[in-house]
Amino acid sequence: MYLQGMKFSLSDPGNSYMVHAYSQGELIINEHHHSNSVIIMPDRLITDWEPQRFEELMEDHFITISELGPQLVILGTGEQQQFPQPALYALLLNQGVGVEVMTTPAACRTYNILVAEGRRVAAALLLS
């Protein structure tokens, strides 16, 4: 079954976690459906990332991401691009980690491209 929404493909994802499709409220990552917020990296998938909505984001959520050691973080904020207070992710910036904020569909596409380039990227994806 395919989701109605955006389908993504990549020529050679190897053994990496990749986003294959997105629809409002659901992701397909490596053939598995997810309906909660996730953190995805090429070699790791965290399916119990606590915030489910943008308004729930707290500094602790970004500390969790920083502990994963990414070079770049892509925050997908759902269907609308929303910018968190910089103080929430200041720890990442102070560590030299780039932070990009975009809609979740754009974050999924960008994540897949960066993984294909061999980047150590973390995508923190809110689905609502």
Secondary structure, 3 states (H helix, E strand, C coil): CCCCCEECCCCCCCCCCCEEEEECCEEEECCEEECCCEEEECCEEECCCCCCCHHHCCHHHHHHHHCCCCCEEEEECCCCCCCCCHHHCHHHHHCCCEEEEECHHHHHHHHHHHHHCCCCEEEEECCC
